[in-house]
Each structure stands twice: as C-alpha cells, then as structure tokens.
Amino acid sequence: MNARIASRKSLFSRRAWTALAVVTMVAAALPLLNLVFPAGHALHISSYVLGLVAKFMCFALAALALDLVWGYTGILSLGHGLFFALGGYAHGMYLMRAIGRDGVYQSHLPDFMVFLDWKEYPWYWAMTDNFWYCMLLVVLVPGVLAFVFGYFAFRSRIKGVYFSIITQALTYAAMLLFFRNDTGFGGNNGFTDFKRILGFDITAPATRAVLYIVTLAFLVGALVLCRWIVTSRLGRVLQGVRDSESRLMFIGYDPLWFKLFVWTLSAVLCGIAGALYVPQVGIINPSEMSAANSIEMVVWVAIGGRGTLVGPIVGAFTVNGLKSWFTASFPDLWLFALGLLFILVTLFMRKGILGLFEDLKALRRKTPADAPVEEKSKEAA
C-alpha cells in the first residue's frame, strides 16, 4: 500500500501550489481594483481590460481542455470550436429569453425570431427560460455529441490525421447548419443584445465582476481536476494510449473507454468555456465554429507547451494578448505574425514556452557542476 501511494505523483509541488495561490489571488483582485478605485486612479483597472482578461480565461479553459486530449492522450482535435460554440449557444438561449419584452419588437419572442416570422419557440427551446436547465444543456449538449461521435470514431479505430479531419468536417457541417435562418439559432447574427442574467443587469460593473470571478474559479478548478487525472492511474493509461496504443491493448487494456472518457470530459470543459464566454463578450454566432478558431486553439496549446496543462493557459494568454495588440496597431499583419510565431515555436521550441523555461532551469543546474571539470581540463592541457 505504501509503495502504491509513493508511486503516485503529487498533485502539485509546494512551490507550484504557492505560485497557483498567488496568481489566483492577484487575478481575483482585478475586479476589486475596477470597482473600488475611480477612473484615473493609478490602481484602477478599466472595464475593458477586465473584460479582456475574462475572455482570455475562457480561451485558456478551452486550451486546457484540448491539451487533456492532445497532450496526454495523443488525440488531435481540429473541431473543439464546435463544443465551445455549443456551450455558448446553450447559455445564449437563456440570455435571449431573459430579454423578455425589452427587445426592439417588444415581443415575448427574441427579435430575430420576430423578424424571421416565427410564431412560437421550436421544441429545442423548451424550458430554456430556466437558468439551471440551460446550464445542464451547457454540459449535456457538447458531452452527448462528443460521446456519440467519439464512440463510433474510436470503435472504428479512426485516429491520427483521419480523426483530425473528421472532427473538422463535423464542425464545418454544424457551422453551415447554424448559419441557416430556419434553424432557430439566429443565422449569421447569432444571439446578441443581452440584457439580464438571473435578473441582474448584464452590463453592470458588479455583474461583470461576478462573471469574472466565476470564470477564474472554473479555470483554476479545471486545472486542478486535469492535474488530478493525469497524475492518477487513469492518467498513466491515457499516456499509454498516446505513446503506444497497440502495446496497451496487448497487456489487456481496452483503449476505447479511456479515450471516450477523456474526449467527452474535454468537450464538456470546452462547452463550459463557451458558456462563460458569451455573457462577457455579448454575442455568439456560427463563426465560433469556423475551422480557423479550432486551429487557433491548437496553436495556443503548441505555443504554450503541449502536455503540460499550465502551458496551454500561458499560450492562450500570450497568443490572444499579441492578437489584441496586433489587431489594434497592425491589423493587416496579425495572421503573418501568428504563422511566423507557430513556425518558430515548432522549429526551435518544440516544448513551447513552458518547455523553454524548463530548459533554462536545467541549464542553470548543469552549469555550476560542469565548471570545475572544464577548469581541470584546462589545467591539464
């Protein structure tokens, strides 16, 4: 029993726990700086910056979900934008119904449904005026779709580039469906012009501060959950699937259910990220399912450090921070900069940003030990 306990990796080192606590407290202090200090004060954080950080945290949660399947299980998905968007649409349904009769047409139906001459809600909108039912949809819709899709794909032994292609094909097909006006999802415009959430003004500073804290809590909680999974026996099996699935089958494991579990969990986490994204950005439309968005998630993970959990979070913040700056200062150059960044990381930093720091630490540890050897060799010469 003691040997079994000792063989399990610790969740985090003491230093890592301390760093996580410090970063969490600093991040949690930002809404207070926005609410307490007036504009113009040295410690004031603007609502724009607060919303930007909250959006980046949603992206970081999606990147973390992708790293769980790609970094630790070797399943490269090019369709996680679909799960992100489905979670957003599930929450967006509630936010649209919460508008009530405050829309342009002052109808009990959302404005886009009145404009398109809908007379009643479609069946899949039933009960979506209930917040908790919509939160259940946030989990169930991406989760059930991922489970069904994953079951048939993994049972058929589809993997590698073929799996990546069909995930992108699924996402593209869903995007085309949601773009249609007769599907009841707002067509090109999607859902927007939200007014309230749980009865509170969605644009009020206090409401946005609460949404920010909830997003931060989900991001930290998801990080701890994923770390617990990858350091457990289950995590070792998942890494076995990544490194040599055939050998894992030879010793008696059935990879199907392990892959299906982590694939479904990843989809659920991505759906939650989308649900947190929508009320803070104020819109959800089919463009979130575009191939470019799903590929960009892969870029976040690769640049931050695949198979590290913390790396994708760093990558999401880094890439989206650069994107915000480039699109404001050099809007025509962003795609070129993103491509160049991805090429440089692929060629020179295969472990990503986090791997670069680990290499520098290893170099610092190695240098003092090697110095006496070099001096002795010089003296001998």
PAZA-78196 format. One record per residue (C-alpha): x, y negated, z. Coordinates in nm, 3 decimals, decimal comma, padded with zeros to 5 digits. Layout:
residues N
X / Y / Z;
...
END
This chain:
residues 381
00,000 / 00,000 / 00,000;
00,279 / -00,243 / 00,092;
00,463 / -00,164 / -00,231;
00,145 / -00,228 / -00,428;
00,095 / -00,565 / -00,259;
00,458 / -00,659 / -00,311;
00,440 / -00,567 / -00,680;
00,164 / -00,821 / -00,740;
00,284 / -01,166 / -00,839;
00,194 / -01,451 / -00,608;
-00,076 / -01,680 / -00,746;
00,149 / -01,987 / -00,730;
00,475 / -02,064 / -00,557;
00,468 / -02,306 / -00,265;
00,623 / -02,574 / -00,482;
00,362 / -02,514 / -00,755;
00,075 / -02,535 / -00,503;
00,218 / -02,864 / -00,376;
00,252 / -03,003 / -00,729;
-00,103 / -02,895 / -00,815;
-00,240 / -03,059 / -00,500;
-00,051 / -03,385 / -00,565;
-00,157 / -03,406 / -00,930;
-00,519 / -03,328 / -00,836;
-00,525 / -03,598 / -00,567;
-00,370 / -03,857 / -00,799;
-00,621 / -03,770 / -01,073;
-00,910 / -03,780 / -00,824;
-00,803 / -04,128 / -00,711;
-00,855 / -04,283 / -01,056;
-01,237 / -04,323 / -01,025;
-01,186 / -04,493 / -00,686;
-00,943 / -04,738 / -00,843;
-01,208 / -04,809 / -01,107;
-01,490 / -04,863 / -00,856;
-01,311 / -05,034 / -00,567;
-01,080 / -05,281 / -00,739;
-01,224 / -05,551 / -00,967;
-01,113 / -05,602 / -01,326;
-00,788 / -05,795 / -01,341;
-00,653 / -05,642 / -01,019;
-00,316 / -05,466 / -01,051;
-00,463 / -05,137 / -00,924;
-00,781 / -05,147 / -01,134;
-00,835 / -04,862 / -01,380;
-01,064 / -04,961 / -01,666;
-01,371 / -04,758 / -01,756;
-01,218 / -04,696 / -02,098;
-00,905 / -04,533 / -01,950;
-01,116 / -04,332 / -01,706;
-01,335 / -04,201 / -01,988;
-01,028 / -04,122 / -02,197;
-00,870 / -03,916 / -01,918;
-01,201 / -03,735 / -01,861;
-01,220 / -03,650 / -02,233;
-00,862 / -03,521 / -02,224;
-00,951 / -03,299 / -01,928;
-01,234 / -03,144 / -02,130;
-00,987 / -03,074 / -02,410;
-00,741 / -02,932 / -02,157;
-01,006 / -02,691 / -02,029;
-01,069 / -02,573 / -02,388;
-00,694 / -02,530 / -02,443;
-00,666 / -02,330 / -02,121;
-00,949 / -02,102 / -02,240;
-00,773 / -02,045 / -02,571;
-00,441 / -01,970 / -02,401;
-00,606 / -01,696 / -02,199;
-00,689 / -01,501 / -02,516;
-00,400 / -01,606 / -02,739;
-00,114 / -01,649 / -02,496;
-00,185 / -01,348 / -02,275;
-00,384 / -01,111 / -02,498;
-00,247 / -01,195 / -02,842;
-00,589 / -01,275 / -02,990;
-00,556 / -01,585 / -03,206;
-00,894 / -01,753 / -03,245;
-00,949 / -02,023 / -03,505;
-01,311 / -02,064 / -03,403;
-01,312 / -02,185 / -03,044;
-01,458 / -02,513 / -03,166;
-01,784 / -02,321 / -03,210;
-01,805 / -02,227 / -02,841;
-01,709 / -02,581 / -02,742;
-01,988 / -02,723 / -02,958;
-02,249 / -02,470 / -02,842;
-02,188 / -02,566 / -02,480;
-02,218 / -02,929 / -02,583;
-02,544 / -02,874 / -02,769;
-02,692 / -02,678 / -02,477;
-02,625 / -02,972 / -02,244;
-02,720 / -03,221 / -02,514;
-03,068 / -03,064 / -02,534;
-03,130 / -03,158 / -02,173;
-02,990 / -03,510 / -02,218;
-03,210 / -03,570 / -02,523;
-03,524 / -03,464 / -02,337;
-03,420 / -03,673 / -02,035;
-03,454 / -03,984 / -02,256;
-03,831 / -03,942 / -02,227;
-04,026 / -04,219 / -02,399;
-03,737 / -04,467 / -02,389;
-03,635 / -04,390 / -02,746;
-03,687 / -04,610 / -03,048;
-04,023 / -04,444 / -03,134;
-04,135 / -04,419 / -02,768;
-04,243 / -04,060 / -02,823;
-04,211 / -03,758 / -02,598;
-04,007 / -03,609 / -02,884;
-03,647 / -03,722 / -02,950;
-03,609 / -03,992 / -03,214;
-03,453 / -03,764 / -03,472;
-03,745 / -03,520 / -03,446;
-03,997 / -03,802 / -03,494;
-03,800 / -03,933 / -03,793;
-03,797 / -03,583 / -03,949;
-04,172 / -03,544 / -03,884;
-04,151 / -03,269 / -03,623;
-04,480 / -03,227 / -03,433;
-04,357 / -03,014 / -03,143;
-04,046 / -02,868 / -02,994;
-03,914 / -02,546 / -03,157;
-03,918 / -02,233 / -02,940;
-03,548 / -02,250 / -02,858;
-03,602 / -02,590 / -02,696;
-03,849 / -02,440 / -02,446;
-03,771 / -02,529 / -02,082;
-03,472 / -02,742 / -02,184;
-03,613 / -03,031 / -01,981;
-03,484 / -02,837 / -01,678;
-03,121 / -02,922 / -01,598;
-03,030 / -02,589 / -01,440;
-03,185 / -02,390 / -01,721;
-02,968 / -02,584 / -01,967;
-02,662 / -02,517 / -01,751;
-02,749 / -02,149 / -01,778;
-02,764 / -02,188 / -02,156;
-02,419 / -02,352 / -02,147;
-02,283 / -02,023 / -02,012;
-02,511 / -01,774 / -02,187;
-02,518 / -01,903 / -02,545;
-02,139 / -01,904 / -02,603;
-02,097 / -01,597 / -02,382;
-02,357 / -01,379 / -02,554;
-02,243 / -01,483 / -02,902;
-01,879 / -01,410 / -02,812;
-01,974 / -01,074 / -02,659;
-02,175 / -00,957 / -02,961;
-01,924 / -01,085 / -03,215;
-01,628 / -00,952 / -03,015;
-01,784 / -00,610 / -02,961;
-01,824 / -00,539 / -03,333;
-01,490 / -00,700 / -03,423;
-01,283 / -00,523 / -03,158;
-01,464 / -00,191 / -03,203;
-01,375 / -00,209 / -03,572;
-01,010 / -00,268 / -03,478;
-01,003 / -00,605 / -03,652;
-00,705 / -00,801 / -03,529;
-00,424 / -01,031 / -03,633;
-00,478 / -01,271 / -03,919;
-00,800 / -01,095 / -04,024;
-00,960 / -01,165 / -03,687;
-00,848 / -01,529 / -03,705;
-01,003 / -01,567 / -04,049;
-01,343 / -01,427 / -03,949;
-01,357 / -01,647 / -03,638;
-01,307 / -01,949 / -03,860;
-01,564 / -01,819 / -04,109;
-01,817 / -01,778 / -03,825;
-01,752 / -02,132 / -03,706;
-01,784 / -02,274 / -04,057;
-02,113 / -02,092 / -04,114;
-02,251 / -02,229 / -03,785;
-02,141 / -02,580 / -03,880;
-02,330 / -02,560 / -04,210;
-02,638 / -02,436 / -04,025;
-02,628 / -02,719 / -03,771;
-02,582 / -02,978 / -04,045;
-02,927 / -02,891 / -04,184;
-03,207 / -03,123 / -04,077;
-03,466 / -02,846 / -04,048;
-03,285 / -02,657 / -03,771;
-03,385 / -02,896 / -03,493;
-03,030 / -02,994 / -03,393;
-03,020 / -03,347 / -03,529;
-02,849 / -03,275 / -03,860;
-02,547 / -03,492 / -03,939;
-02,602 / -03,725 / -03,646;
-02,649 / -03,455 / -03,384;
-02,753 / -03,572 / -03,037;
-02,670 / -03,919 / -02,911;
-02,806 / -04,229 / -02,734;
-02,832 / -04,052 / -02,397;
-02,994 / -04,247 / -02,114;
-03,001 / -04,042 / -01,795;
-02,867 / -03,731 / -01,627;
-03,056 / -03,593 / -01,326;
-03,238 / -03,925 / -01,307;
-02,921 / -04,137 / -01,289;
-02,813 / -04,392 / -01,549;
-02,552 / -04,207 / -01,754;
-02,356 / -04,526 / -01,826;
-02,338 / -04,641 / -01,463;
-01,982 / -04,650 / -01,321;
-02,079 / -04,430 / -01,025;
-02,233 / -04,167 / -01,256;
-01,926 / -04,163 / -01,477;
-01,706 / -04,128 / -01,169;
-01,905 / -03,823 / -01,058;
-01,882 / -03,669 / -01,406;
-01,507 / -03,729 / -01,399;
-01,467 / -03,557 / -01,060;
-01,681 / -03,261 / -01,172;
-01,465 / -03,223 / -01,484;
-01,147 / -03,234 / -01,274;
-01,289 / -02,972 / -01,035;
-01,376 / -02,738 / -01,323;
-01,031 / -02,781 / -01,479;
-00,847 / -02,703 / -01,154;
-01,086 / -02,417 / -01,073;
-01,041 / -02,267 / -01,421;
-00,662 / -02,291 / -01,388;
-00,668 / -02,105 / -01,056;
-00,911 / -01,843 / -01,195;
-00,699 / -01,782 / -01,506;
-00,383 / -01,762 / -01,296;
-00,551 / -01,508 / -01,068;
-00,648 / -01,299 / -01,370;
-00,306 / -01,299 / -01,538;
-00,121 / -01,212 / -01,216;
-00,353 / -00,920 / -01,138;
-00,353 / -00,565 / -01,273;
-00,602 / -00,680 / -01,531;
-00,353 / -00,942 / -01,645;
-00,082 / -00,681 / -01,691;
-00,319 / -00,474 / -01,905;
-00,404 / -00,781 / -02,113;
-00,036 / -00,847 / -02,171;
-00,001 / -00,483 / -02,265;
-00,268 / -00,537 / -02,531;
-00,067 / -00,832 / -02,660;
00,271 / -00,655 / -02,663;
00,176 / -00,304 / -02,776;
-00,189 / -00,210 / -02,802;
-00,116 / 00,132 / -02,950;
00,112 / 00,224 / -02,660;
-00,156 / 00,111 / -02,416;
-00,407 / 00,343 / -02,585;
-00,154 / 00,626 / -02,572;
-00,133 / 00,609 / -02,192;
-00,512 / 00,625 / -02,156;
-00,647 / 00,268 / -02,163;
-00,932 / 00,161 / -02,390;
-00,841 / -00,195 / -02,501;
-01,196 / -00,269 / -02,623;
-01,349 / -00,368 / -02,290;
-01,042 / -00,557 / -02,169;
-01,033 / -00,762 / -02,488;
-01,408 / -00,812 / -02,479;
-01,398 / -00,936 / -02,119;
-01,124 / -01,193 / -02,173;
-01,273 / -01,303 / -02,508;
-01,616 / -01,363 / -02,353;
-01,470 / -01,541 / -02,050;
-01,266 / -01,766 / -02,277;
-01,580 / -01,854 / -02,478;
-01,769 / -01,938 / -02,158;
-01,490 / -02,166 / -02,034;
-01,483 / -02,337 / -02,373;
-01,861 / -02,384 / -02,360;
-01,832 / -02,544 / -02,016;
-01,566 / -02,779 / -02,155;
-01,809 / -02,881 / -02,430;
-02,091 / -02,936 / -02,181;
-01,869 / -03,164 / -01,972;
-01,753 / -03,348 / -02,283;
-02,095 / -03,451 / -02,414;
-02,228 / -03,681 / -02,137;
-01,891 / -03,858 / -02,108;
-01,840 / -03,917 / -02,480;
-02,209 / -03,976 / -02,553;
-02,250 / -03,767 / -02,867;
-02,240 / -03,411 / -03,001;
-02,268 / -03,328 / -03,371;
-02,171 / -03,044 / -03,606;
-01,830 / -03,198 / -03,679;
-01,714 / -03,050 / -03,346;
-01,735 / -02,711 / -03,523;
-01,505 / -02,816 / -03,804;
-01,206 / -02,597 / -03,887;
-00,971 / -02,887 / -03,808;
-01,096 / -02,907 / -03,447;
-01,039 / -02,537 / -03,383;
-00,692 / -02,551 / -03,540;
-00,609 / -02,855 / -03,330;
-00,683 / -02,651 / -03,017;
-00,421 / -02,400 / -03,133;
-00,176 / -02,690 / -03,178;
-00,238 / -02,803 / -02,818;
-00,156 / -02,458 / -02,687;
00,152 / -02,415 / -02,907;
00,296 / -02,756 / -02,827;
00,232 / -02,727 / -02,455;
00,359 / -02,372 / -02,423;
00,171 / -02,058 / -02,515;
00,124 / -01,803 / -02,237;
00,188 / -02,045 / -01,950;
-00,161 / -02,179 / -01,863;
-00,018 / -02,511 / -01,747;
00,147 / -02,570 / -02,084;
-00,179 / -02,595 / -02,283;
-00,306 / -02,855 / -02,036;
00,013 / -03,056 / -02,089;
-00,019 / -03,004 / -02,464;
-00,380 / -03,123 / -02,474;
-00,294 / -03,442 / -02,286;
00,021 / -03,503 / -02,491;
-00,132 / -03,450 / -02,836;
-00,453 / -03,639 / -02,762;
-00,261 / -03,922 / -02,596;
-00,048 / -03,956 / -02,908;
-00,360 / -03,930 / -03,123;
-00,527 / -04,218 / -02,936;
-00,218 / -04,434 / -02,977;
-00,158 / -04,346 / -03,342;
-00,520 / -04,391 / -03,449;
-00,517 / -04,737 / -03,290;
-00,175 / -04,850 / -03,416;
-00,107 / -04,638 / -03,725;
-00,438 / -04,476 / -03,826;
-00,310 / -04,350 / -04,162;
-00,009 / -04,173 / -04,013;
-00,166 / -03,956 / -03,743;
-00,206 / -03,636 / -03,947;
00,151 / -03,664 / -04,073;
00,276 / -03,715 / -03,718;
00,074 / -03,418 / -03,591;
00,211 / -03,193 / -03,868;
00,568 / -03,307 / -03,801;
00,525 / -03,252 / -03,428;
00,394 / -02,899 / -03,482;
00,682 / -02,815 / -03,720;
00,945 / -02,948 / -03,478;
00,797 / -02,755 / -03,187;
00,775 / -02,436 / -03,395;
01,139 / -02,465 / -03,509;
01,313 / -02,598 / -03,200;
01,082 / -02,545 / -02,902;
00,911 / -02,212 / -02,953;
00,812 / -02,205 / -02,586;
00,661 / -02,553 / -02,612;
00,707 / -02,848 / -02,383;
00,689 / -02,637 / -02,068;
00,944 / -02,394 / -02,208;
01,181 / -02,684 / -02,274;
01,172 / -02,781 / -01,906;
01,234 / -02,419 / -01,806;
01,534 / -02,401 / -02,040;
01,677 / -02,721 / -01,892;
01,634 / -02,580 / -01,540;
01,809 / -02,258 / -01,641;
02,093 / -02,462 / -01,795;
02,136 / -02,663 / -01,477;
02,153 / -02,347 / -01,269;
02,406 / -02,192 / -01,505;
02,644 / -02,487 / -01,541;
02,789 / -02,501 / -01,183;
02,858 / -02,128 / -01,186;
03,035 / -02,142 / -01,522;
03,254 / -02,442 / -01,441;
03,515 / -02,257 / -01,222;
03,551 / -01,986 / -01,487;
03,626 / -02,245 / -01,754;
03,882 / -02,420 / -01,530;
04,059 / -02,090 / -01,458;
04,077 / -02,005 / -01,828;
04,232 / -02,344 / -01,899;
04,493 / -02,299 / -01,625;
04,580 / -01,953 / -01,757;
04,627 / -02,095 / -02,105;
END
